[in-house]
Each structure stands twice: as C-alpha cells, then as structure tokens.
Amino acid sequence: MRQSNLYVILFAVGLTVVFGGALSLTSVGLKPLQDKQVEIDTKKKILGAVMDISKIEDPNELLALYEEKVSSIVVDINGNEITEDKDGKPIVAEKVNIQRNSKFPPEERMYPVFMFSESEGKIDSYIFPTFGSGLWDWISSFIALGPDLNTVMGIAFDHKSETPGLGARITEPTVQQRYVGKEIYNDQGELVSISMVKGEGNAGLTEHQVDGMSGATITGKGVNAMLENYLTYYQAFMEKRKSNKTASL
C-alpha cells in the first residue's frame, strides 16, 4: 500500500530524532574517555621531548611520571605569568589548546610553559609547545631547552597529514635527534632559532642548523617558520627567566 507524503515525512523525522538522540547520548558518554585520551596524549608528547618513554605502556604509569617530574605555568607574550582568563576562571597549562589559541593575534594568546625536573628544586628543561602549517595541514612540536634556555635537549614533532616517507618523517626519532645539542641564540645573544636546511648529509652545519628531509622542502620550511615564530613569542619569558637567574647568583 502506498503511504501518504505526510507519513513518509513523519517517519523520516522520527528516525532523525531517534538516531540523533542516540548519537548525542553516545557522544556525551564517550566525552570523559576522549578527554582522558587527549590528556594522556599531551603529557606523553611533553615527556617525549625530554626522555625515552617508548617502554611505558601503562597510561597510569605515564601520568604518575608526569605528575612527579613536570610542573607548568602559563605566560603572556610579555613573559608575565597569568593565572586567570578574561572571565576570571583558573588557567591550566595542560588544558590550553594551542591549535585553537593560534587563531588569536599573538599578543592575545596564552603560552603554556612546562618545566621538567629530575629532582625537586631544580629545573632541567623548559618545554615549549609550538604550532604551525606544513604541506597539507597543521604541524606542531614540543621543544625542550636546557636550563640555559638556549641548548635544545629534545623535540617531539607531530602532524596531521604530511606525506608518508617525506614530510611525515618529522615524527621519526632520527630526524628529531638532529635538533639535540643545537642552540637557538647566536654568540651575540640574538635569537636566531634553528633552521632545517634543504637536503640531507649537508657538511658544515652550524649550531643553528639541522639536515632537512629529502623531498620535503615545504614541510621543512613550515617547521622553520613554526619554531622561529613561537620561540619569538616565548622570548620575553626566556629573557626574564635568565635575568632572574643572573640576579640570584
């Protein structure tokens, strides 16, 4: 029997309401698990910038290690610590979304700073999140600097959709290891960042250069721009922190 148009419309609306409600309830129910996974992933990347965590499989062990070794603050572009947002709500560094934050002008952004300590009372590394554009989509990193806020202790890159075997190699340990020991300031005390040069096996690289990735020039340029931009954004904090150390000597 042929159904009326009204019946068909009501049936379609009913299905939409039922399935829409089910999807909404599923989304709400899964959100705590999704938030927990984001937390674990973020803390894993932060720790991964300064130590080998490849053998840690238990998420709870990872979170416990993070709580023991890492502290954090949030600063503005002038290097001043901020503890509340515009609405007076407490700011938590681990919950600052760098990607969403990047849509604001640099002077309006919040900049998380993570500090890694092997023992209490001593900061062994400062870890700074960065965000930029690669060939196809976003790229990001956590770059760790030593107590001198100059020497790179480690870096952990991530990306959304760089080309496998080419730009996607930024996540490989062998590529990331190239940055270890490099310096972001020159002998004149100027912030020069670190540049990934074109090609691999380059001779005569300076302390501010690393080998590139064959066939991934655009990704390399994106990495360079990202690091230069964000190190500049964090420069005021780094200069203040170094000045405070000098004053305390």
ZIDA-V131866 format. One record per backbone hydrogen bond with DSSP energy under -1.0 kcal/mol. NH is the residue of the N-H (numbers start at 1). CO is the residue of the C=O. If there is no record, write none. Layout:
# ZIDA-V131866
nh->[NH & NH]
co->[CO & CO]
This chain:
# ZIDA-V131866
nh->[8 & 9 & 10 & 11 & 12 & 13 & 14 & 15 & 16 & 17 & 18 & 19 & 20 & 21 & 22 & 23 & 24 & 25 & 26 & 27 & 28 & 29 & 30 & 31 & 34 & 35 & 36 & 37 & 38 & 39 & 40 & 41 & 42 & 43 & 44 & 45 & 46 & 47 & 48 & 50 & 51 & 56 & 62 & 63 & 64 & 65 & 66 & 67 & 68 & 69 & 70 & 71 & 73 & 75 & 76 & 79 & 82 & 85 & 88 & 91 & 95 & 96 & 101 & 102 & 103 & 104 & 108 & 109 & 111 & 113 & 114 & 115 & 116 & 117 & 122 & 124 & 125 & 126 & 127 & 128 & 130 & 132 & 134 & 139 & 140 & 141 & 142 & 143 & 144 & 145 & 146 & 149 & 152 & 153 & 154 & 156 & 158 & 160 & 166 & 168 & 169 & 170 & 171 & 172 & 176 & 177 & 179 & 181 & 182 & 183 & 184 & 186 & 189 & 192 & 193 & 195 & 197 & 209 & 210 & 212 & 216 & 220 & 221 & 222 & 223 & 224 & 225 & 226 & 227 & 228 & 229 & 230 & 231 & 232 & 233 & 234 & 238 & 239 & 240 & 241 & 242 & 243 & 244 & 245 & 246 & 247 & 248 & 249]
co->[4 & 5 & 6 & 7 & 8 & 9 & 10 & 11 & 12 & 13 & 14 & 15 & 16 & 17 & 18 & 19 & 20 & 21 & 22 & 23 & 24 & 25 & 26 & 27 & 30 & 31 & 32 & 33 & 34 & 35 & 36 & 37 & 38 & 39 & 40 & 41 & 42 & 43 & 44 & 47 & 47 & 53 & 58 & 59 & 60 & 61 & 62 & 63 & 64 & 65 & 66 & 115 & 113 & 111 & 80 & 76 & 74 & 89 & 85 & 83 & 92 & 93 & 97 & 98 & 100 & 101 & 105 & 106 & 75 & 73 & 127 & 71 & 125 & 69 & 119 & 116 & 116 & 145 & 114 & 143 & 141 & 139 & 137 & 132 & 158 & 130 & 156 & 128 & 154 & 126 & 151 & 146 & 182 & 144 & 144 & 142 & 140 & 138 & 163 & 163 & 166 & 167 & 168 & 169 & 172 & 173 & 176 & 152 & 179 & 207 & 150 & 190 & 186 & 184 & 184 & 208 & 210 & 206 & 195 & 199 & 213 & 216 & 217 & 218 & 219 & 220 & 221 & 222 & 223 & 224 & 225 & 226 & 227 & 228 & 229 & 230 & 234 & 235 & 236 & 237 & 238 & 239 & 240 & 241 & 242 & 243 & 244 & 246]
